[in-house]
Amino acid sequence: MEQKSLARWLKVVLAGVGICALVVYFVVLPMYGSSLMAEYPEFAGRFWPWMIFLWATAIPVAAILIFGWKVAGNIGLDRSFSLENANYLRSISFLAVADGIFFFAGNLVLLFTDNSHPGIVLFSLLVVFACIAIGVAAAALSHLVKKAADLQEQSDLTI
């Protein structure tokens, strides 16, 4: 697969993930929450704290998608192994781990303010694990891209 084709496919995948995230954050979650409020009116006071919290977790996701788009753009421009891409991947790693920590801490705050259930906090550990896995993978890629960029720079200087 050529670099331009790979970059195009990466951008298609990132756009798909972005659209799915928008649908989940702004259609599915509010719709599910409002149906829960209709079925269980005693939980109506918990709807807005949860929605605001979940929408706040969308901010790092959007930033991750933007950095991923920039990496795909650099791949298309034949700058796959650059310090710029290494920095983007490092930022993705930081944002993913930070979002996971924020998600878990927010779940604990909602639990202690009687706006959540212990089962939800336990389930959130799966989300935190996914965030940390993405963060570790992005950190490893960042390290490898940085090493490759250093090798490429040495090679360019040798010739």
C-alpha positions as CSV (number, residue, x, y, z in Angstrom):
1,M,0.0,0.0,0.0
2,E,1.4,3.4,-1.0
3,Q,1.8,6.1,1.6
4,K,-0.8,8.4,0.1
5,S,-3.3,5.5,0.0
6,L,-2.4,4.6,3.6
7,A,-2.9,8.2,4.7
8,R,-6.2,8.4,3.0
9,W,-7.4,5.2,4.7
10,L,-6.2,6.4,8.0
11,K,-8.2,9.6,7.5
12,V,-11.3,7.6,6.5
13,V,-11.0,5.5,9.7
14,L,-10.4,8.6,11.9
15,A,-13.4,10.3,10.3
16,G,-15.5,7.2,11.0
17,V,-14.4,7.1,14.6
18,G,-15.1,10.8,14.9
19,I,-18.6,10.4,13.5
20,C,-19.3,7.4,15.8
21,A,-18.0,9.4,18.8
22,L,-20.4,12.3,17.9
23,V,-23.3,9.9,17.6
24,V,-22.5,8.2,20.9
25,Y,-21.8,11.3,22.8
26,F,-24.6,13.5,21.5
27,V,-27.4,11.1,20.3
28,V,-27.1,7.7,22.1
29,L,-26.1,8.8,25.6
30,P,-28.7,11.6,25.8
31,M,-31.4,9.4,24.3
32,Y,-30.5,6.5,26.7
33,G,-30.4,8.9,29.7
34,S,-33.7,10.4,28.9
35,S,-35.4,7.0,28.5
36,L,-33.9,6.0,31.9
37,M,-35.3,9.2,33.4
38,A,-38.8,8.4,32.0
39,E,-38.6,4.8,33.4
40,Y,-37.0,5.7,36.7
41,P,-38.0,9.3,37.7
42,E,-36.0,9.0,40.9
43,F,-32.8,9.1,38.9
44,A,-33.8,12.4,37.1
45,G,-31.4,14.4,39.2
46,R,-28.5,12.4,38.1
47,F,-28.9,12.9,34.4
48,W,-27.2,16.3,34.0
49,P,-24.2,15.6,36.2
50,W,-23.6,12.5,34.2
51,M,-24.1,14.2,30.8
52,I,-21.8,17.0,31.7
53,F,-19.2,14.6,32.9
54,L,-19.4,12.4,29.8
55,W,-19.3,15.4,27.5
56,A,-16.1,16.5,29.3
57,T,-14.5,13.2,28.5
58,A,-15.2,13.9,24.8
59,I,-12.7,16.8,24.7
60,P,-9.5,14.6,24.9
61,V,-11.1,12.2,22.4
62,A,-11.5,15.1,19.9
63,A,-7.9,16.2,20.5
64,I,-6.7,12.6,19.9
65,L,-8.5,12.5,16.6
66,I,-7.0,15.8,15.6
67,F,-3.5,14.6,16.4
68,G,-4.2,11.3,14.6
69,W,-5.3,13.3,11.5
70,K,-2.1,15.3,11.6
71,V,-0.1,12.0,11.8
72,A,-2.0,10.7,8.8
73,G,-1.3,13.9,6.9
74,N,2.4,13.6,7.6
75,I,2.4,10.0,6.4
76,G,0.7,11.2,3.1
77,L,3.5,13.8,2.7
78,D,6.2,11.1,3.1
79,R,7.2,12.4,6.6
80,S,6.2,9.2,8.4
81,F,9.4,9.1,10.6
82,S,9.6,12.6,11.9
83,L,10.0,14.2,15.3
84,E,6.7,15.9,14.6
85,N,4.9,12.6,14.3
86,A,6.7,11.3,17.4
87,N,5.5,14.4,19.3
88,Y,1.9,13.9,18.1
89,L,2.0,10.3,19.2
90,R,3.4,11.3,22.6
91,S,0.5,13.8,22.9
92,I,-2.0,11.1,22.0
93,S,-0.5,8.8,24.6
94,F,-0.7,11.5,27.3
95,L,-4.3,12.4,26.4
96,A,-5.5,8.8,26.3
97,V,-4.0,8.1,29.8
98,A,-5.2,11.5,31.2
99,D,-8.7,10.8,29.8
100,G,-8.7,7.4,31.5
101,I,-7.6,8.8,34.8
102,F,-10.2,11.7,34.5
103,F,-12.9,9.2,33.7
104,F,-12.1,7.0,36.7
105,A,-11.8,10.0,39.1
106,G,-15.1,11.4,37.8
107,N,-16.8,8.1,38.4
108,L,-15.5,8.1,42.0
109,V,-16.7,11.6,42.5
110,L,-20.1,10.7,41.1
111,L,-20.2,7.7,43.4
112,F,-19.2,9.6,46.5
113,T,-21.8,12.3,45.7
114,D,-24.5,9.6,45.5
115,N,-24.9,10.0,41.7
116,S,-23.6,6.6,40.7
117,H,-23.5,3.0,41.6
118,P,-20.5,0.9,42.6
119,G,-21.1,-1.4,39.6
120,I,-20.7,1.5,37.2
121,V,-17.4,2.3,38.9
122,L,-16.2,-1.3,38.4
123,F,-17.4,-1.2,34.8
124,S,-15.4,2.0,34.3
125,L,-12.2,0.1,35.0
126,L,-12.7,-1.5,31.5
127,V,-12.8,1.9,30.0
128,V,-9.7,2.9,32.0
129,F,-7.9,-0.2,30.8
130,A,-8.7,0.6,27.2
131,C,-7.4,4.2,27.6
132,I,-4.2,3.0,29.2
133,A,-3.7,0.4,26.5
134,I,-4.1,3.1,23.8
135,G,-1.8,5.3,25.7
136,V,0.9,2.6,26.0
137,A,0.6,1.7,22.3
138,A,0.9,5.4,21.3
139,A,3.9,5.8,23.6
140,A,5.6,2.8,22.1
141,L,4.9,4.1,18.6
142,S,6.2,7.5,19.5
143,H,9.4,6.0,20.8
144,L,9.8,3.9,17.6
145,V,9.1,6.8,15.3
146,K,11.6,9.0,17.2
147,K,14.3,6.3,16.9
148,A,13.5,5.9,13.2
149,A,13.6,9.7,12.7
150,D,17.0,9.8,14.4
151,L,18.3,7.0,12.2
152,Q,16.9,8.7,9.1
153,E,18.6,12.0,10.0
154,Q,21.9,10.2,10.6
155,S,21.5,8.5,7.2
156,D,20.7,11.8,5.5
157,L,23.8,13.4,7.0
158,T,26.0,10.5,6.0
159,I,25.2,10.7,2.3
